[in-house]
């Protein structure tokens, strides 16, 4: 387990906690923050209440860290990787990746710093190169600006989810309280 992932997963498991089956949650049964659908797609066939912490960590590493490429982002910026990981867990990795691509496109000074990215939710070589160029040009201040952009898009999505489905109002306060942080 990489040091970054090891640190991040502890925070995730602390926030997500144990077994929940909230009637307003479309995800249904959840343990350690892993929904029954995600668990089944990963191959977990047991009762959700009995999923171990180690099994949840394995799912998180495979589905929400390595597969979407957030481990590669961590080599450039641990803070951005942390935001991507958390957003990916809560909204899906492709949504988090799309948010990053949109921010990078908006911040490339009309293509002067690097070419616009195809906004496809895939953290591939082009996205990594663009992030690398952005951070090289803008430094730590740029990292904070990207984080502000990501958090702004995340907050807007949570509000939209609540506006689009009344049952999501059960969660929006908590989402905004615990998931959206302003970069320093």
C-alpha positions in Angstrom: 0.0 0.0 0.0 1.5 3.3 -1.0 2.0 5.8 1.8 -0.4 8.3 0.2 -3.1 5.7 -0.2 -2.5 4.3 3.3 -3.0 7.8 4.7 -6.1 8.6 2.6 -7.9 5.3 3.2 -7.7 5.8 6.9 -9.6 9.1 6.5 -12.1 7.6 4.2 -12.9 4.6 6.5 -13.2 7.0 9.4 -15.7 9.2 7.5 -17.7 6.3 5.9 -17.9 4.2 9.0 -19.9 1.0 9.4 -23.1 -0.5 8.0 -25.9 1.7 6.8 -29.1 1.1 4.8 -30.7 4.5 4.6 -34.1 4.5 2.8 -33.3 7.6 0.8 -29.9 6.3 -0.5 -30.2 4.8 -4.0 -27.0 2.9 -3.3 -28.9 0.7 -0.8 -26.9 -1.2 1.7 -23.4 0.3 2.4 -20.5 -0.7 4.6 -17.2 1.2 4.9 -18.7 3.5 2.2 -18.9 0.6 -0.3 -22.4 0.2 -1.8 -23.8 -3.2 -2.4 -23.7 -2.6 -6.2 -20.0 -1.7 -6.1 -19.3 -4.7 -3.9 -21.1 -7.1 -6.3 -19.3 -5.7 -9.3 -16.0 -6.2 -7.6 -17.0 -9.9 -6.9 -17.9 -9.6 -3.2 -20.9 -12.0 -2.7 -21.3 -12.0 1.1 -23.7 -10.2 3.3 -22.8 -6.5 3.3 -22.8 -6.4 7.1 -19.9 -8.9 7.1 -17.6 -7.2 4.6 -14.2 -6.7 6.3 -12.2 -3.6 6.5 -9.5 -5.3 4.5 -12.0 -6.2 1.7 -13.2 -2.6 1.6 -9.6 -1.4 1.3 -9.0 -3.7 -1.6 -12.1 -2.4 -3.4 -11.1 1.2 -2.8 -7.6 0.7 -4.0 -8.7 -1.1 -7.2 -11.8 0.9 -8.1 -11.2 4.3 -6.7 -7.4 4.8 -6.7 -5.5 2.7 -9.3 -8.1 2.2 -12.0 -9.0 5.9 -12.4 -5.3 6.9 -12.3 -5.5 8.9 -9.1 -2.3 7.1 -8.0 -0.6 8.8 -11.0 -2.0 12.2 -9.9 -0.5 11.6 -6.5 3.0 11.6 -8.0 2.4 15.2 -9.1 0.2 16.5 -6.2 -0.9 14.5 -3.1 -3.5 17.2 -2.3 -5.2 17.0 -5.8 -5.0 13.2 -5.6 -6.7 13.3 -2.2 -9.5 15.5 -3.6 -10.0 13.3 -6.6 -10.1 10.1 -4.5 -12.7 11.6 -2.1 -14.8 13.0 -4.9 -14.5 9.8 -6.9 -15.7 7.7 -4.0 -18.7 9.9 -3.5 -19.6 10.8 -7.1 -17.8 8.2 -9.2 -14.2 8.4 -10.5 -15.3 9.6 -14.0 -17.1 12.5 -12.5 -14.1 13.6 -10.4 -11.9 13.2 -13.5 -14.2 15.2 -15.6 -14.1 18.0 -13.0 -10.3 18.0 -13.1 -10.3 18.1 -16.9 -12.7 21.0 -17.0 -10.6 23.0 -14.5 -7.4 22.3 -16.5 -9.1 23.5 -19.7 -10.4 26.6 -18.0 -7.0 27.4 -16.6 -4.7 26.8 -19.6 -4.8 30.5 -20.7 -6.6 29.8 -24.0 -4.2 27.0 -24.9 -1.0 28.9 -24.2 0.2 26.6 -21.4 -1.0 23.3 -22.9 -3.7 22.1 -25.3 -7.3 21.7 -24.2 -8.2 18.2 -23.0 -11.0 16.1 -24.3 -13.4 16.1 -21.3 -14.0 12.3 -21.2 -13.6 11.4 -17.5 -10.4 9.4 -18.2 -7.2 10.4 -16.5 -4.9 9.3 -19.3 -1.5 10.5 -20.5 -2.9 13.8 -21.9 -4.6 14.7 -18.5 -1.4 13.8 -16.6 0.7 15.9 -19.0 -1.6 18.9 -18.7 -1.7 18.7 -14.9 2.1 18.4 -14.9 2.4 21.5 -17.1 -0.1 23.5 -15.1 1.7 22.7 -11.8 5.1 23.4 -13.3 3.9 26.9 -14.5 1.7 27.8 -11.6 3.3 26.0 -8.7 1.8 25.7 -5.2 -0.5 28.6 -5.8 -1.8 26.8 -8.9 -2.4 23.7 -6.8 -4.6 25.7 -4.4 -6.5 27.2 -7.4 -7.2 23.8 -8.9 -8.5 22.6 -5.5 -10.8 25.6 -5.3 -12.1 24.8 -8.7 -12.7 21.2 -7.9 -14.5 22.0 -4.7 -16.7 24.6 -6.4 -17.7 22.1 -9.1 -18.3 19.5 -6.4 -20.5 21.8 -4.3 -22.5 22.8 -7.4 -23.1 19.1 -8.2 -24.3 18.4 -4.7 -26.8 21.2 -4.8 -28.0 20.0 -8.3 -28.5 16.5 -7.0 -30.6 17.8 -4.1 -32.6 20.1 -6.5 -33.2 17.1 -8.9 -34.2 14.6 -6.3 -35.9 15.6 -3.0 -34.6 12.5 -1.2 -31.0 13.8 -1.7 -31.9 16.6 0.7 -31.3 14.0 3.4 -27.6 14.0 2.5 -26.7 17.4 1.0 -26.0 19.1 4.3 -23.5 16.4 5.3 -22.0 16.3 1.8 -21.3 20.0 1.9 -20.1 19.9 5.5 -17.7 17.0 5.2 -16.8 16.8 1.5 -16.3 20.3 0.3 -13.3 22.1 1.7 -11.7 25.3 0.6 -8.1 25.0 -0.4 -5.6 27.0 1.6 
